[in-house]
């Protein structure tokens, strides 16, 4: 009897003897784990074979990659090539706005650094593949802390190829792809720190936090942070009974170090956000078009309206039909309490998608909640939670006697289960996955050469003349824009330009800056608008613009339609002010409200209204002179100035704290002028004026990051010296 008992096969777990328990860390990076992660990566790469089998760029008629990111990275590449540094200023939209500080840029994120060394189309597809692989590997690492290799492998594949992730590829959400891939890694590093609060785990957690802050999807990071806080609270309340104070100190210290590590990207973003229209909270903007109860039908069919609804991935509750039976199995055996908590979390996230008093309460009073929009984007986090719950279901299913008795049955079951999300996403979205040559995805046309940025700015009437977000790719500087962050003072300037009154200015977040009217034409000329383009008749001759060209069929990327040939007319200013011009008078204003009133009442844009003039007491004769722009760069602009007397020079650049200027090499003070522009005093004589965009916040952030690296090195070495414990 004893002999037979010794020879009986082990049935300790559902699939393998080294199954990790909830209370103890599993061993990682064994040969078996490495093989599974490699297999997961290969599945992701093969699944998205069109991205590497065909030369071109991933394309869809809904794609932000074409409508926004193509331009962002073109500007980045051009700035590095011509000026040897990251672009701090993006002149292609909204008459110029911060480039490096724009969260969508992600210039410091490791994957996105490839844009500076490889062609844009190749890099875009490669970045998508890398994010997919990262999603699978990070989900495997987190799941492996609680599940067997087989179940963790299933979670990795299901999360990596989920319908929701594939829909992000179709919509071109590059930043959201990166954050989606990082969420499991963030929870993994946190869980490892909860289990072993030692120096090495603090360093790991801070590195992952820093990486999450470098990516550009601040909304998903915010939701993930809230989810992580809830996760830590539950773990400390129910599972971890000792060393709670130590754990909290380690989490706080690791989080702070992560913030310091990412400070070069984070501090410029905070500065930009503080000056943007996002500070004007508006509940209707936050809601967007909220889902209704009828949208819950997407739980079983993601393609409502046959997949013809614009942005069909928004207000979409589809997680995968394969998930429902596995969720039922998750409630079996000893994991039913954990499964119940997970299901409650998913239900709460779904509830917060709807316009309810609770959502309004969070918007009004919960810190940071009102900065974003469209709460259904919580469903990206819900997908992670649900896949993990399905891992419990797989674990319990494989623990059945039928599977325990045969290794081949277990392997076959895992393969079949893994095929379910692969087939689900593949059949639904593979027909939508398209790769086109870059010349077909963003077709060039002679009009783009005519409107090149070296000849001045362009005002677009209608979103389908020059797609706002593509202007940088075509080398055009627009006064219009499409951006998640827009500078509040510039939007106010445009409001008065169009209506002539500050009372018409909308106090809410603005993403699209359209030109719907021209009440004060001089304010348009003051922005160095050399050309106006439209695909409809406009009486621009009355305001000093002469029609110079008609193009019958210009290929234009139209949101939700794709490439469409459209007629476009071009007007040119007959008497342009140019990129810089001398004021005829100078008036001091004390605050922004007075500044807005002054530009609304001014008869001419040459009447300079200056904010923060301070105690400057200069005698001006306003004799005028000539100014010529000799270099129109990205971060750097150079002017030849011939001043006939003591003058105030207005530059058609949007005011921002980072601008610095020199006259013949000597620093000169810049002033916020006419509410949204900049200017400086110029004495009599000939000068070489250099205007340079700097970023003090980037410098401070780099210093903070260096300090964080030194602290991490110290605690890591000290921890090793003290046998792995933080002294």
C-alpha positions as CSV (number, residue, x, y, z in Angstrom):
1,X,0.0,0.0,0.0
2,X,2.7,2.4,0.9
3,X,4.6,1.6,-2.3
4,X,1.5,2.3,-4.4
5,X,0.9,5.6,-2.6
6,X,4.5,6.8,-3.3
7,X,4.1,6.0,-7.0
8,X,0.7,7.8,-7.3
9,X,0.9,10.8,-9.6
10,X,0.9,14.2,-7.8
11,X,-2.4,16.1,-7.9
12,X,-1.3,19.1,-5.9
13,X,-2.6,21.7,-8.4
14,X,-4.6,22.0,-11.5
15,X,-1.6,21.7,-13.8
16,X,1.8,21.7,-12.3
17,X,3.5,21.2,-9.0
18,X,5.1,24.7,-8.7
19,X,1.7,26.4,-8.7
20,X,2.1,29.7,-6.8
21,X,0.0,30.4,-3.8
22,X,-1.6,33.8,-2.9
23,X,0.7,34.3,0.0
24,X,4.1,33.4,-1.5
25,X,5.9,34.6,-4.5
26,X,6.4,32.2,-7.3
27,X,9.8,31.7,-9.0
28,X,10.0,33.5,-12.3
29,X,12.1,33.4,-15.4
30,X,12.6,29.7,-15.2
31,X,13.1,27.9,-18.4
32,X,9.4,26.9,-18.6
33,X,8.3,30.5,-17.9
34,X,10.6,31.9,-20.5
35,X,9.3,29.4,-23.1
36,X,5.7,30.3,-22.4
37,X,6.4,34.0,-22.6
38,X,8.3,33.5,-25.9
39,X,5.3,31.5,-27.2
40,X,2.9,34.3,-26.1
41,X,5.1,36.8,-28.0
42,X,5.1,34.7,-31.1
43,X,1.3,34.3,-31.0
44,X,1.0,38.1,-30.9
45,X,3.4,38.7,-33.7
46,X,1.8,36.0,-35.9
47,X,-1.7,37.2,-35.1
48,X,-0.9,40.7,-36.4
49,X,1.0,39.4,-39.5
50,X,-0.4,42.1,-41.8
51,X,1.7,44.7,-39.9
52,X,5.0,43.1,-40.8
53,X,4.1,41.1,-43.9
54,X,3.2,44.1,-46.0
55,X,5.2,47.3,-46.3
56,X,3.2,50.4,-45.3
57,X,1.4,51.9,-42.3
58,X,-1.6,50.5,-40.4
59,X,-4.6,52.4,-41.7
60,X,-8.3,52.9,-41.1
61,X,-10.8,55.7,-41.7
62,X,-11.1,56.2,-37.9
63,X,-7.3,56.2,-37.2
64,X,-5.7,58.8,-34.9
65,X,-2.4,57.4,-36.2
66,X,-3.1,59.1,-39.6
67,X,-5.0,62.1,-38.2
68,X,-2.6,63.0,-35.4
69,X,0.4,60.9,-34.6
70,X,1.8,61.0,-38.1
71,X,2.2,64.7,-37.7
72,X,3.5,64.6,-34.1
73,X,6.4,62.3,-35.0
74,X,7.2,64.1,-38.3
75,X,7.6,67.3,-36.3
76,X,9.8,65.4,-33.8
77,X,12.0,63.9,-36.5
78,X,12.4,67.2,-38.3
79,X,13.3,69.1,-35.1
80,X,15.9,66.5,-34.2
81,X,17.4,66.5,-37.7
82,X,17.5,70.3,-38.1
83,X,18.1,71.5,-34.5
84,X,19.6,68.5,-32.7
85,X,17.0,68.3,-29.9
86,X,13.5,67.2,-29.1
87,X,10.8,69.6,-30.4
88,X,9.7,71.8,-27.4
89,X,7.3,73.7,-29.7
90,X,5.0,72.3,-32.4
91,X,4.2,75.2,-34.9
92,X,1.9,73.1,-37.1
93,X,-1.4,73.6,-35.2
94,X,-3.1,76.3,-33.2
95,X,-0.4,78.8,-34.4
96,X,2.0,76.8,-32.2
97,X,1.7,74.9,-29.0
98,X,3.9,72.8,-26.7
99,X,5.2,69.7,-28.4
100,X,7.3,67.8,-25.9
101,X,4.8,68.7,-23.1
102,X,1.9,67.2,-25.2
103,X,1.1,63.8,-23.5
104,X,0.3,62.4,-27.0
105,X,3.9,62.9,-28.1
106,X,5.5,60.3,-25.8
107,X,9.0,61.3,-27.2
108,X,10.7,59.7,-24.1
109,X,8.8,56.4,-24.1
110,X,11.3,53.7,-25.0
111,X,9.3,52.2,-27.9
112,X,8.6,55.7,-29.4
113,X,12.3,56.5,-29.5
114,X,12.4,54.3,-32.6
115,X,10.7,57.1,-34.5
116,X,13.9,59.0,-34.5
117,X,15.9,56.2,-36.2
118,X,13.5,54.3,-38.4
119,X,11.0,55.3,-41.1
120,X,7.6,56.4,-39.7
121,X,5.5,53.7,-41.3
122,X,7.9,50.9,-40.2
123,X,8.1,52.3,-36.7
124,X,4.4,52.7,-36.3
125,X,3.7,49.1,-37.1
126,X,6.7,48.0,-35.0
127,X,5.5,50.0,-32.0
128,X,2.1,48.4,-32.2
129,X,3.6,44.9,-32.3
130,X,5.9,45.8,-29.3
131,X,2.9,47.0,-27.3
132,X,1.0,43.8,-28.1
133,X,3.9,41.6,-27.0
134,X,4.4,43.7,-23.9
135,X,0.7,43.3,-23.0
136,X,1.0,39.5,-23.2
137,X,4.2,39.3,-21.3
138,X,3.1,41.7,-18.5
139,X,-0.2,39.9,-18.2
140,X,1.6,36.6,-17.9
141,X,3.9,38.0,-15.1
142,X,1.0,39.3,-13.1
143,X,-1.2,36.2,-13.5
144,X,1.7,33.9,-12.7
145,X,1.8,35.4,-9.2
146,X,-1.6,33.7,-8.5
147,X,-2.1,31.0,-11.2
148,X,-0.4,28.1,-12.8
149,X,1.7,28.4,-15.9
150,X,-1.2,27.1,-18.1
151,X,-3.8,29.5,-16.7
152,X,-1.3,32.5,-16.7
153,X,-0.5,31.7,-20.4
154,X,-4.2,31.7,-21.2
155,X,-4.6,35.1,-19.5
156,X,-1.6,36.5,-21.4
157,X,-3.1,35.5,-24.8
158,X,-6.6,36.6,-24.0
159,X,-5.5,40.0,-22.8
160,X,-3.0,40.5,-25.6
161,X,-5.5,39.7,-28.5
162,X,-8.7,40.9,-26.8
163,X,-11.2,42.6,-29.0
164,X,-10.7,45.8,-27.1
165,X,-7.0,46.0,-27.8
166,X,-7.6,45.2,-31.5
167,X,-10.2,48.0,-31.6
168,X,-7.5,50.4,-30.4
169,X,-5.3,49.4,-33.3
170,X,-8.2,50.2,-35.6
171,X,-8.8,53.6,-33.9
172,X,-5.1,54.4,-33.9
173,X,-4.9,55.0,-30.1
174,X,-1.1,54.6,-29.8
175,X,-0.8,56.0,-26.2
176,X,-3.7,53.9,-24.9
177,X,-2.1,50.8,-26.4
178,X,1.0,51.5,-24.3
179,X,-0.9,52.1,-21.1
180,X,-3.1,49.0,-21.7
181,X,0.1,46.9,-22.0
182,X,1.6,48.5,-18.9
183,X,-1.4,48.0,-16.5
184,X,-0.6,44.4,-15.6
185,X,3.0,45.2,-15.2
186,X,2.1,48.0,-12.7
187,X,0.0,45.6,-10.7
188,X,2.7,42.9,-10.9
189,X,5.4,45.2,-9.5
190,X,3.0,46.4,-6.8
191,X,2.1,42.8,-5.8
192,X,5.7,41.8,-5.6
193,X,6.3,44.8,-3.3
194,X,3.4,43.8,-1.1
195,X,4.8,40.3,-0.7
196,X,8.4,41.4,-0.1
197,X,8.9,45.0,0.9
198,X,12.6,45.1,0.2
199,X,15.0,47.4,-1.7
200,X,14.9,45.4,-5.0
201,X,11.1,45.5,-5.1
202,X,10.9,49.2,-4.3
203,X,13.3,49.8,-7.2
204,X,11.2,47.7,-9.5
205,X,8.0,49.3,-8.5
206,X,9.4,52.8,-9.0
207,X,10.8,51.9,-12.4
208,X,7.4,50.7,-13.6
209,X,5.6,53.7,-12.2
210,X,8.1,55.9,-14.0
211,X,7.5,54.0,-17.2
212,X,3.8,54.4,-16.9
213,X,4.2,58.2,-16.4
214,X,6.3,58.5,-19.5
215,X,3.5,57.1,-21.7
216,X,0.9,59.5,-22.9
217,X,-2.5,58.2,-21.9
218,X,-3.0,60.1,-18.6
219,X,-6.7,59.1,-18.4
220,X,-5.9,55.4,-18.3
221,X,-3.1,55.9,-15.9
222,X,-5.4,57.8,-13.6
223,X,-8.0,55.0,-13.7
224,X,-5.2,52.4,-13.2
225,X,-3.9,54.4,-10.2
226,X,-7.4,54.4,-8.6
227,X,-7.7,50.6,-9.3
228,X,-4.3,50.0,-7.8
229,X,-5.2,52.0,-4.7
230,X,-8.3,49.9,-4.2
231,X,-6.3,46.7,-4.8
232,X,-3.7,47.6,-2.2
233,X,-6.5,48.5,0.3
234,X,-8.2,45.1,-0.1
235,X,-4.9,43.2,0.1
236,X,-3.9,45.0,3.3
237,X,-7.3,44.5,4.8
238,X,-7.8,40.9,4.1
239,X,-4.6,39.1,3.1
240,X,-1.6,40.9,4.6
241,X,-1.7,41.0,8.4
242,X,1.8,42.1,9.2
243,X,4.3,44.8,8.2
244,X,1.5,47.1,6.9
245,X,3.3,50.3,7.9
246,X,6.5,49.1,6.2
247,X,4.6,48.2,3.0
248,X,2.8,51.5,2.9
249,X,6.1,53.4,3.3
250,X,7.7,51.3,0.6
251,X,4.8,51.9,-1.8
252,X,4.8,55.7,-1.1
253,X,8.6,55.8,-1.5
254,X,8.5,53.8,-4.7
255,X,5.7,55.9,-6.1
256,X,7.5,59.1,-5.3
257,X,10.7,57.8,-6.9
258,X,8.7,56.8,-10.0
259,X,7.3,60.3,-10.2
260,X,10.9,61.7,-10.0
261,X,12.1,59.3,-12.6
262,X,9.5,60.5,-15.0
263,X,9.8,64.2,-14.1
264,X,11.4,65.2,-17.4
265,X,8.1,64.4,-19.1
266,X,5.8,65.0,-16.2
267,X,6.7,68.5,-15.2
268,X,6.3,70.0,-18.7
269,X,2.9,68.3,-19.0
270,X,1.7,69.7,-15.7
271,X,2.7,73.2,-16.8
272,X,0.9,72.8,-20.1
273,X,-2.2,71.3,-18.5
274,X,-2.4,74.2,-16.0
275,X,-2.5,76.7,-19.0
276,X,-5.0,74.7,-21.0
277,X,-8.8,74.8,-21.3
278,X,-8.9,71.5,-19.4
279,X,-8.9,73.6,-16.2
280,X,-12.4,74.8,-17.1
281,X,-14.4,71.8,-16.0
282,X,-17.7,71.2,-17.8
283,X,-19.9,68.2,-17.1
284,X,-21.3,68.0,-20.6
285,X,-17.9,67.9,-22.2
286,X,-16.9,65.3,-19.6
287,X,-19.9,63.1,-20.6
288,X,-19.5,63.4,-24.3
289,X,-22.2,61.1,-25.7
290,X,-22.7,58.8,-22.7
291,X,-24.0,55.3,-23.2
292,X,-27.6,54.3,-22.7
293,X,-29.1,51.1,-21.4
294,X,-29.5,49.9,-25.0
295,X,-25.7,50.1,-25.4
296,X,-25.5,47.1,-23.1
297,X,-26.4,44.9,-26.0
298,X,-22.8,45.3,-27.0
299,X,-22.0,42.8,-24.2
300,X,-22.8,40.1,-26.7
301,X,-22.2,41.9,-30.0
302,X,-19.6,44.7,-30.4
303,X,-20.8,45.7,-33.9
304,X,-23.9,47.5,-33.1
305,X,-25.5,49.0,-36.2
306,X,-23.6,46.4,-38.1
307,X,-20.3,48.0,-37.3
308,X,-21.2,51.2,-39.2
309,X,-21.4,53.4,-36.2
310,X,-18.7,56.0,-36.1
311,X,-16.2,55.2,-33.2
312,X,-18.0,51.9,-32.6
313,X,-15.4,51.1,-29.9
314,X,-16.7,53.9,-27.7
315,X,-19.6,53.1,-25.3
316,X,-18.9,49.5,-26.1
317,X,-19.2,46.9,-23.4
318,X,-17.9,43.8,-25.3
319,X,-15.3,41.8,-23.4
320,X,-15.6,38.6,-25.4
321,X,-18.3,35.9,-25.4
322,X,-15.7,33.4,-24.4
323,X,-15.4,35.1,-21.0
324,X,-18.9,34.3,-19.6
325,X,-18.5,30.5,-19.1
326,X,-15.0,31.0,-17.6
327,X,-16.4,33.6,-15.2
328,X,-18.9,31.0,-14.0
329,X,-16.0,28.5,-13.3
330,X,-14.2,31.3,-11.4
331,X,-16.7,31.0,-8.6
332,X,-15.9,27.4,-7.8
333,X,-13.7,26.2,-5.0
334,X,-11.7,28.4,-2.7
335,X,-11.3,31.4,-5.0
336,X,-15.0,32.3,-4.9
337,X,-14.4,35.3,-2.6
338,X,-11.7,36.8,-4.8
339,X,-13.9,36.2,-7.9
340,X,-16.8,37.9,-6.2
341,X,-14.6,41.0,-5.4
342,X,-13.4,41.1,-9.0
343,X,-16.9,40.8,-10.4
344,X,-18.0,43.6,-8.1
345,X,-15.1,45.8,-9.4
346,X,-16.2,45.1,-13.0
347,X,-19.8,45.9,-12.2
348,X,-18.8,49.2,-10.6
349,X,-16.7,50.2,-13.6
350,X,-19.6,49.5,-16.0
351,X,-22.0,51.5,-13.7
352,X,-19.6,54.5,-13.8
353,X,-19.9,54.5,-17.6
354,X,-23.5,55.9,-17.3
355,X,-24.7,59.4,-16.5
356,X,-25.8,58.9,-12.9
357,X,-25.8,61.0,-9.7
358,X,-22.7,59.1,-8.6
359,X,-20.8,60.0,-11.7
360,X,-21.8,63.6,-11.3
361,X,-20.7,63.5,-7.7
362,X,-17.3,62.1,-8.7
363,X,-16.9,64.8,-11.3
364,X,-17.7,67.6,-8.9
365,X,-15.7,66.4,-5.8
366,X,-13.2,63.6,-6.6
367,X,-9.7,65.0,-7.3
368,X,-8.7,64.7,-10.9
369,X,-11.8,63.0,-12.2
370,X,-13.1,66.0,-14.1
371,X,-9.8,66.5,-16.0
372,X,-10.8,63.7,-18.5
373,X,-13.8,62.9,-20.6
374,X,-15.9,59.9,-21.5
375,X,-15.9,57.7,-18.4
376,X,-16.6,54.5,-20.5
377,X,-12.9,54.4,-21.2
378,X,-12.8,52.7,-17.7
379,X,-13.7,49.6,-19.7
380,X,-10.0,49.3,-20.8
381,X,-9.2,48.7,-17.1
382,X,-12.2,46.5,-16.7
383,X,-10.9,44.2,-19.5
384,X,-7.7,43.6,-17.5
385,X,-9.7,42.7,-14.4
386,X,-12.1,40.5,-16.3
387,X,-9.3,38.5,-18.0
388,X,-7.7,37.9,-14.7
389,X,-11.0,36.6,-13.3
390,X,-11.3,34.3,-16.3
391,X,-7.8,33.0,-15.3
392,X,-9.4,31.8,-12.1
393,X,-12.1,30.0,-14.2
394,X,-9.4,28.3,-16.3
395,X,-7.6,27.3,-13.1
396,X,-10.7,25.7,-11.6
397,X,-11.6,24.0,-14.9
398,X,-8.1,22.4,-15.2
399,X,-8.4,21.2,-11.6
400,X,-11.2,18.9,-12.6
401,X,-10.4,15.2,-12.2
402,X,-10.7,14.7,-16.0
403,X,-7.8,17.0,-16.7
404,X,-5.6,16.1,-13.7
405,X,-5.4,12.5,-14.8
406,X,-3.8,13.4,-18.2
407,X,-1.2,15.9,-19.1
408,X,-2.2,15.7,-22.8
409,X,-5.8,16.6,-21.9
410,X,-4.6,19.7,-19.9
411,X,-2.4,20.8,-22.8
412,X,-5.3,20.3,-25.3
413,X,-7.7,22.2,-23.1
414,X,-5.4,25.2,-22.7
415,X,-4.8,25.3,-26.5
416,X,-8.6,25.2,-27.2
417,X,-9.3,27.8,-24.5
418,X,-6.6,30.0,-25.9
419,X,-8.0,29.8,-29.4
420,X,-11.3,31.3,-28.2
421,X,-10.1,34.9,-27.8
422,X,-7.9,34.5,-30.8
423,X,-10.8,33.5,-33.0
424,X,-13.1,36.0,-31.4
425,X,-10.9,39.0,-32.2
426,X,-9.5,37.6,-35.4
427,X,-12.9,37.0,-37.0
428,X,-14.3,40.3,-35.9
429,X,-11.4,42.7,-36.5
430,X,-8.9,41.1,-38.9
431,X,-11.1,42.1,-41.9
432,X,-10.7,45.7,-40.6
433,X,-6.9,45.5,-40.3
434,X,-5.4,47.3,-43.3
435,X,-1.9,48.3,-44.2
436,X,-1.4,50.9,-46.9
437,X,1.7,52.5,-48.4
438,X,2.4,55.8,-46.7
439,X,1.9,57.7,-50.0
440,X,-1.7,56.2,-50.1
441,X,-2.5,56.7,-46.4
442,X,-1.4,60.4,-46.5
443,X,-1.3,61.3,-50.2
444,X,0.9,64.3,-51.2
445,X,-0.4,67.1,-53.5
446,X,1.0,70.3,-55.0
447,X,-1.3,72.3,-52.6
448,X,0.9,71.2,-49.7
449,X,4.0,72.6,-51.4
450,X,2.2,75.9,-52.0
451,X,1.2,76.1,-48.3
452,X,4.6,75.2,-46.9
453,X,5.3,76.7,-43.5
454,X,8.2,78.8,-44.8
455,X,5.7,81.1,-46.5
456,X,3.6,81.8,-43.4
457,X,0.6,80.3,-41.6
458,X,-2.6,78.9,-43.0
459,X,-6.1,79.3,-41.8
460,X,-8.5,76.4,-42.7
461,X,-12.2,77.0,-43.0
462,X,-13.8,73.6,-42.5
463,X,-12.1,70.5,-41.1
464,X,-11.9,68.8,-44.5
465,X,-9.6,71.4,-46.2
466,X,-6.4,70.6,-44.5
467,X,-6.9,68.0,-41.8
468,X,-5.7,69.8,-38.7
469,X,-3.7,67.0,-37.2
470,X,-1.9,66.2,-40.5
471,X,-0.6,69.7,-41.1
472,X,2.8,68.9,-39.5
473,X,3.3,65.9,-41.8
474,X,2.7,68.1,-44.8
475,X,5.0,70.9,-43.6
476,X,2.1,73.3,-43.0
477,X,1.6,75.7,-40.1
478,X,-2.1,76.0,-39.3
479,X,-3.9,78.4,-36.9
480,X,-6.5,75.6,-36.4
481,X,-5.9,72.5,-34.3
482,X,-7.0,69.2,-33.1
483,X,-5.5,68.4,-29.7
484,X,-6.4,67.1,-26.3
485,X,-4.8,70.1,-24.7
486,X,-5.3,73.6,-26.1
487,X,-3.9,76.9,-24.6
488,X,-6.7,78.8,-22.9
489,X,-5.4,82.3,-23.9
490,X,-5.2,81.2,-27.6
491,X,-8.7,79.9,-27.6
492,X,-9.9,83.2,-26.1
493,X,-8.0,85.1,-28.8
494,X,-9.6,83.0,-31.5
495,X,-13.0,83.6,-29.9
496,X,-12.7,87.4,-30.1
497,X,-11.2,87.1,-33.7
498,X,-14.4,85.3,-34.8
499,X,-17.1,87.1,-32.8
500,X,-15.5,90.5,-31.8
501,X,-16.7,90.1,-28.2
502,X,-15.3,88.3,-25.2
503,X,-18.8,87.4,-24.0
504,X,-19.0,84.8,-26.7
505,X,-16.0,82.8,-25.4
506,X,-16.9,79.3,-24.2
507,X,-15.5,78.5,-20.8
508,X,-15.0,74.7,-21.4
509,X,-12.4,72.3,-22.6
510,X,-11.7,72.7,-26.4
511,X,-10.3,70.0,-28.7
512,X,-11.3,71.3,-32.1
513,X,-10.4,74.9,-33.0
514,X,-12.5,75.7,-36.0
515,X,-12.7,79.0,-37.9
516,X,-16.4,79.7,-38.2
517,X,-16.3,83.5,-38.8
518,X,-14.0,86.4,-39.1
519,X,-15.2,89.5,-37.2
520,X,-11.8,91.1,-36.7
521,X,-9.7,90.4,-39.8
522,X,-6.6,92.2,-38.4
523,X,-6.4,89.6,-35.6
524,X,-6.2,87.0,-38.3
525,X,-3.3,88.9,-40.1
526,X,-1.6,89.3,-36.7
527,X,-1.2,85.5,-36.6
528,X,0.9,85.7,-39.8
529,X,-1.9,84.1,-41.8
530,X,-0.6,84.2,-45.4
531,X,-3.1,81.8,-46.8
532,X,-6.7,80.8,-46.2
533,X,-8.1,77.5,-47.6
534,X,-11.7,76.3,-47.8
535,X,-13.8,73.8,-49.7
536,X,-16.7,76.2,-49.8
537,X,-17.3,79.8,-51.1
538,X,-16.3,82.5,-48.6
539,X,-16.3,86.3,-49.2
540,X,-12.6,86.7,-48.2
541,X,-12.0,89.4,-50.8
542,X,-13.8,91.8,-48.5
543,X,-11.1,91.3,-45.8
544,X,-8.0,91.6,-48.0
545,X,-7.5,88.0,-49.2
546,X,-7.4,87.3,-52.9
547,X,-8.2,83.9,-54.4
548,X,-5.1,82.5,-56.1
549,X,-5.9,78.9,-56.8
550,X,-8.6,76.3,-57.2
551,X,-7.8,72.6,-56.9
552,X,-10.6,70.3,-58.1
553,X,-9.5,67.0,-56.5
554,X,-7.2,67.1,-53.5
555,X,-7.0,63.8,-51.7
556,X,-8.0,64.5,-48.1
557,X,-8.2,62.2,-45.1
558,X,-11.7,62.7,-43.8
559,X,-12.6,61.2,-40.4
560,X,-15.0,58.2,-40.7
561,X,-14.8,58.3,-44.5
562,X,-11.1,57.8,-45.4
563,X,-9.3,59.4,-48.3
564,X,-11.7,61.5,-50.3
565,X,-10.9,63.8,-53.3
566,X,-12.3,67.3,-52.5
567,X,-12.2,70.7,-54.2
568,X,-10.2,73.3,-52.3
569,X,-9.7,77.0,-53.0
570,X,-6.8,79.0,-51.8
571,X,-6.7,82.8,-50.9
572,X,-3.6,84.8,-50.2
573,X,-3.3,88.0,-48.0
574,X,-2.8,91.1,-50.2
575,X,-1.2,93.1,-47.3
576,X,0.2,90.7,-44.8
577,X,1.6,91.9,-41.5
578,X,4.2,89.2,-41.6
579,X,5.7,87.2,-38.7
580,X,6.7,90.3,-36.8
581,X,5.6,93.9,-36.8
582,X,6.1,97.2,-34.9
583,X,3.4,98.5,-32.6
584,X,2.0,102.0,-33.0
585,X,1.2,102.4,-29.3
586,X,1.7,100.5,-26.1
587,X,-0.9,100.1,-23.3
588,X,-0.4,98.3,-19.9
589,X,-3.2,96.0,-18.8
590,X,-3.3,94.5,-15.3
591,X,-5.1,91.1,-15.7
592,X,-6.4,88.7,-18.3
593,X,-9.9,90.1,-18.2
594,X,-8.7,93.6,-19.0
595,X,-6.4,92.2,-21.7
596,X,-9.4,90.5,-23.4
597,X,-11.4,93.7,-23.2
598,X,-8.6,95.7,-24.7
599,X,-8.1,93.5,-27.8
600,X,-11.8,93.3,-28.3
601,X,-12.1,97.1,-28.2
602,X,-8.8,97.8,-30.2
603,X,-9.2,99.3,-33.6
604,X,-5.9,97.8,-34.7
605,X,-3.7,94.9,-33.7
606,X,-0.8,97.4,-33.8
607,X,-2.1,98.8,-30.6
608,X,-0.1,96.7,-28.2
609,X,-1.8,95.7,-24.9
610,X,0.9,94.3,-22.6
611,X,0.4,92.1,-19.5
612,X,2.9,92.1,-16.7
613,X,4.6,95.2,-17.8
614,X,5.6,96.0,-14.2
615,X,7.5,99.2,-13.5
616,X,9.0,99.4,-17.0
617,X,9.2,103.1,-17.9
618,X,10.5,103.5,-21.5
619,X,10.1,106.4,-23.8
620,X,8.9,105.2,-27.2
621,X,8.7,107.1,-30.5
622,X,7.1,104.2,-32.3
623,X,9.0,105.1,-35.4
624,X,8.7,101.7,-36.9
625,X,11.1,100.0,-39.2
626,X,11.5,96.6,-41.0
627,X,11.6,93.0,-39.8
628,X,12.5,90.0,-41.8
629,X,12.2,86.4,-40.7
630,X,15.4,84.6,-41.8
631,X,14.9,81.2,-40.1
632,X,11.6,79.6,-39.3
633,X,12.5,76.5,-37.2
634,X,10.7,74.5,-34.6
635,X,12.3,75.6,-31.4
636,X,14.2,78.5,-32.9
637,X,13.3,81.5,-35.0
638,X,15.7,84.2,-36.3
639,X,14.8,87.7,-37.4
640,X,16.7,90.6,-38.9
641,X,15.4,93.8,-37.3
642,X,16.0,97.3,-38.6
643,X,14.5,99.7,-36.0
644,X,14.1,103.4,-37.0
645,X,13.7,104.4,-33.4
646,X,12.6,103.3,-29.9
647,X,9.9,100.6,-30.7
648,X,7.9,97.8,-29.4
649,X,8.1,94.7,-31.6
650,X,5.2,92.2,-31.7
651,X,6.0,88.7,-32.7
652,X,3.2,86.4,-34.1
653,X,4.2,83.6,-31.7
654,X,1.7,82.3,-29.1
655,X,2.8,83.3,-25.6
656,X,4.2,80.5,-23.4
657,X,6.5,80.6,-20.4
658,X,9.4,78.9,-22.2
659,X,10.1,81.6,-24.8
660,X,13.5,83.4,-24.5
661,X,15.0,86.0,-26.8
662,X,18.3,87.7,-27.5
663,X,19.2,90.9,-29.5
664,X,22.7,90.6,-31.0
665,X,23.4,87.9,-28.3
666,X,22.1,89.9,-25.3
667,X,19.1,88.7,-23.5
668,X,15.9,90.8,-23.9
669,X,12.8,90.5,-21.9
670,X,9.6,89.2,-23.5
671,X,6.2,90.4,-22.7
672,X,2.8,88.8,-23.1
673,X,1.2,91.0,-25.8
674,X,-2.4,91.3,-27.1
675,X,-3.4,88.5,-24.8
676,X,-2.0,85.6,-26.7
677,X,1.2,86.8,-28.5
678,X,4.6,88.0,-27.4
679,X,6.6,91.1,-27.9
680,X,9.7,93.0,-26.8
681,X,11.2,96.5,-26.7
682,X,13.7,97.2,-29.5
683,X,16.0,100.3,-29.5
684,X,17.1,102.1,-32.6
685,X,19.5,100.2,-34.9
686,X,20.0,96.9,-36.7
687,X,19.7,93.7,-34.8
688,X,19.8,90.0,-35.1
689,X,16.8,88.8,-33.0
690,X,16.8,85.1,-31.9
691,X,13.7,83.7,-30.4
692,X,14.2,80.3,-28.7
693,X,11.7,78.0,-27.0
694,X,13.2,76.6,-23.9
695,X,11.7,74.4,-21.2
696,X,12.8,75.2,-17.6
697,X,10.5,72.5,-16.4
698,X,12.3,70.0,-18.6
699,X,15.6,71.1,-17.0
700,X,14.2,70.8,-13.5
701,X,12.6,67.4,-14.3
702,X,16.0,66.1,-15.6
703,X,17.6,67.1,-12.4
704,X,14.9,65.4,-10.4
705,X,15.3,62.3,-12.5
706,X,19.0,62.2,-11.8
707,X,18.4,62.5,-8.1
708,X,15.9,59.6,-8.2
709,X,18.4,57.4,-10.0
710,X,21.1,58.1,-7.4
711,X,18.6,57.4,-4.6
712,X,17.5,54.1,-6.2
713,X,21.1,53.1,-6.7
714,X,21.8,53.8,-3.0
715,X,18.9,51.9,-1.6
716,X,19.5,49.0,-3.9
717,X,23.1,48.7,-2.9
718,X,22.2,49.3,0.8
719,X,19.5,46.7,0.5
720,X,22.0,44.1,-0.9
721,X,24.5,45.0,1.9
722,X,21.8,44.5,4.5
723,X,20.7,41.1,3.1
724,X,18.0,42.5,0.9
725,X,16.3,44.7,3.6
726,X,15.9,48.4,3.5
727,X,17.9,49.9,6.3
